[in-house]
């Protein structure tokens, strides 16, 4: 049995129900939740996350509307489909590389907010043009020169 614990950040400005939706989708992408898994009840989420049960129900309705979960009367809410792909799991080589990079960033003294800003900037650069196939990346060498490369895939 998979136990999902939602962490609600009241300072984020993001509504609690939306945080539950986002965290559930992340768990679906990472393979933490798979079809057939039961989500915690609204009462369980209320006890662990101190949110109103209606907040959780609102999040679950949104996930149901998107076809990701399905309520089963008297049984709970169950995962209907996943968002994960093999290359997005926590056992994938990309994840291992990302953890190593995060370790280097922390070792360099970067705070979580710094890392989040770098990741957001890199994602914008990579995905903004809608061209995921042709990977472009920019590096700054020890001389301070900036180089942009494209794989042209």
C-alpha positions as CSV (number, residue, x, y, z in Angstrom):
1,X,0.0,0.0,0.0
2,X,1.4,3.4,-1.0
3,X,0.9,6.2,1.5
4,X,0.9,9.7,0.1
5,X,1.5,12.6,2.5
6,X,0.6,16.0,1.2
7,X,2.8,18.9,2.3
8,X,0.9,22.2,2.2
9,X,2.9,25.3,2.1
10,X,0.6,28.1,3.3
11,X,3.2,30.8,2.4
12,X,3.4,29.8,-1.3
13,X,0.3,31.7,-2.4
14,X,-0.9,28.5,-4.2
15,X,-4.3,27.3,-2.9
16,X,-4.1,24.2,-0.8
17,X,-6.4,22.2,-3.2
18,X,-4.1,23.1,-6.1
19,X,-1.0,21.9,-4.1
20,X,-2.7,18.6,-3.6
21,X,-3.4,18.3,-7.3
22,X,0.2,19.2,-8.2
23,X,1.7,16.8,-5.7
24,X,-0.6,14.0,-6.9
25,X,0.5,14.7,-10.5
26,X,4.1,14.7,-9.4
27,X,3.6,11.3,-7.7
28,X,2.0,10.0,-10.9
29,X,4.9,11.2,-13.0
30,X,7.5,9.7,-10.8
31,X,5.8,6.4,-10.6
32,X,5.1,6.7,-6.8
33,X,1.4,6.3,-7.6
34,X,0.3,3.8,-10.2
35,X,-3.1,2.7,-11.4
36,X,-5.0,0.9,-8.7
37,X,-3.4,2.7,-5.8
38,X,-5.9,4.3,-3.3
39,X,-5.4,7.9,-2.4
40,X,-5.7,8.9,1.2
41,X,-9.2,9.8,2.4
42,X,-10.2,13.5,2.8
43,X,-10.2,12.8,6.6
44,X,-6.7,11.3,6.5
45,X,-5.4,14.3,4.5
46,X,-7.1,16.7,7.0
47,X,-5.4,15.0,9.9
48,X,-1.9,15.0,8.4
49,X,-2.0,18.3,6.5
50,X,-4.4,20.3,8.6
51,X,-6.6,21.2,5.6
52,X,-10.3,21.1,5.5
53,X,-11.6,17.8,4.1
54,X,-13.6,19.8,1.5
55,X,-10.2,21.1,0.2
56,X,-9.1,17.6,-0.5
57,X,-12.4,16.6,-2.1
58,X,-12.1,19.7,-4.4
59,X,-8.6,18.5,-5.4
60,X,-9.8,14.9,-6.0
61,X,-12.7,16.2,-8.2
62,X,-10.2,18.1,-10.3
63,X,-8.1,15.0,-10.7
64,X,-11.2,13.0,-11.6
65,X,-12.2,15.7,-14.2
66,X,-8.7,15.2,-15.7
67,X,-9.3,11.4,-15.8
68,X,-6.5,10.6,-13.4
69,X,-8.5,9.2,-10.5
70,X,-11.9,7.6,-10.0
71,X,-14.0,7.6,-6.8
72,X,-15.4,4.2,-5.8
73,X,-18.3,4.7,-3.4
74,X,-17.6,3.2,0.0
75,X,-14.0,2.3,-1.0
76,X,-12.2,5.6,-1.7
77,X,-10.5,7.4,-4.6
78,X,-8.2,5.3,-6.8
79,X,-5.6,6.1,-9.4
80,X,-7.0,5.5,-12.8
81,X,-4.0,6.3,-15.0
82,X,-0.4,7.4,-14.6
83,X,1.5,10.3,-16.0
84,X,4.8,8.6,-15.7
85,X,7.1,7.3,-18.4
86,X,10.1,5.0,-17.8
87,X,12.6,7.9,-18.1
88,X,10.9,9.9,-15.4
89,X,11.0,7.5,-12.5
90,X,13.3,7.9,-9.5
91,X,15.3,4.9,-10.7
92,X,16.1,6.4,-14.1
93,X,19.5,7.6,-15.2
94,X,18.2,11.2,-15.6
95,X,17.0,11.2,-12.0
96,X,20.4,10.0,-10.8
97,X,22.1,12.8,-12.8
98,X,19.7,15.4,-11.4
99,X,20.4,14.3,-7.8
100,X,24.1,14.5,-8.4
101,X,23.7,18.0,-9.9
102,X,21.5,19.0,-6.9
103,X,24.3,17.8,-4.6
104,X,26.8,19.9,-6.5
105,X,24.5,22.9,-6.3
106,X,24.1,22.5,-2.5
107,X,27.8,22.0,-2.2
108,X,28.3,25.3,-4.0
109,X,26.2,27.0,-1.4
110,X,23.0,27.5,-3.5
111,X,19.8,27.7,-1.5
112,X,16.6,25.9,-2.7
113,X,15.2,29.1,-4.1
114,X,18.5,29.6,-6.2
115,X,18.2,26.0,-7.5
116,X,14.5,26.5,-8.3
117,X,15.3,29.7,-10.2
118,X,18.0,28.0,-12.2
119,X,15.8,25.0,-13.0
120,X,12.9,27.3,-14.0
121,X,15.2,29.4,-16.3
122,X,16.6,26.2,-17.9
123,X,13.1,24.9,-18.5
124,X,11.9,28.1,-20.0
125,X,14.9,28.2,-22.4
126,X,14.4,24.5,-23.3
127,X,10.7,24.4,-23.7
128,X,9.7,28.0,-24.6
129,X,10.1,27.6,-28.3
130,X,8.1,24.4,-28.2
131,X,11.0,22.6,-29.8
132,X,12.0,19.9,-27.4
133,X,13.7,17.8,-30.1
134,X,16.5,20.2,-30.9
135,X,18.3,20.6,-27.6
136,X,20.1,23.9,-27.1
137,X,22.2,24.7,-24.1
138,X,24.4,27.5,-23.0
139,X,27.5,27.2,-21.0
140,X,29.8,29.7,-19.5
141,X,33.4,28.6,-19.5
142,X,36.2,29.5,-17.0
143,X,37.1,32.4,-19.2
144,X,33.6,33.8,-18.8
145,X,32.8,33.2,-22.5
146,X,29.3,32.0,-23.2
147,X,28.8,29.2,-25.7
148,X,25.5,28.1,-27.1
149,X,25.3,24.6,-28.7
150,X,22.5,22.7,-30.4
151,X,22.3,19.0,-30.9
152,X,20.0,19.5,-33.8
153,X,18.2,16.2,-33.1
